[in-house]
Amino acid sequence: MSWAWLAIVDERPADADAAASLRTLAGERAGVLAAWRRRAKPVRHARRADGRIVDPGGAPARISLVLPPALSV
């Protein structure tokens, strides 16, 4: 299995393999969901996901993204 990193960021990163603008159900801008197919974590808050979910040429879609809470150290 190949892995990808996912993160919600303010703007589309130039080095992302795929990215899509996010909107709330009310239509308000909610950032950009970026995906990277690489070994190293691209941004501190990125989470790892199955790489098969990344399709740079895919059609727009609705998603439900559940993120684990940040760890306190």
C-alpha positions, -999 to 999 in steps of 0.1 A, spaced: 0 0 0 12 35 -8 6 63 16 -3 100 12 -3 129 36 -35 151 39 -38 185 55 -62 214 55 -42 246 47 -50 282 38 -36 282 3 -28 255 -23 8 244 -17 30 245 -49 45 211 -40 11 193 -33 3 164 -56 -34 172 -54 -55 199 -38 -91 211 -37 -108 241 -23 -131 234 6 -164 250 14 -188 245 43 -223 233 37 -233 270 38 -209 277 10 -183 295 30 -146 291 22 -130 266 45 -94 264 32 -77 239 9 -74 201 13 -39 193 1 -25 158 -5 11 148 -9 25 114 -20 58 113 -3 76 97 26 83 129 47 56 148 65 50 180 44 34 201 72 33 196 109 -4 189 112 -7 165 82 -22 131 87 -14 99 68 -40 83 46 -43 55 21 -27 68 -11 -55 53 -32 -78 81 -22 -57 108 -40 -68 114 -76 -54 147 -90 -78 145 -120 -109 135 -100 -142 152 -102 -154 176 -75 -171 157 -47 -185 161 -12 -164 146 16 -166 140 53 -132 144 69 -128 134 105 -94 143 121 -81 130 154 -76 157 181 -41 172 183 -19 156 209 -8 177 238 29 172 248 
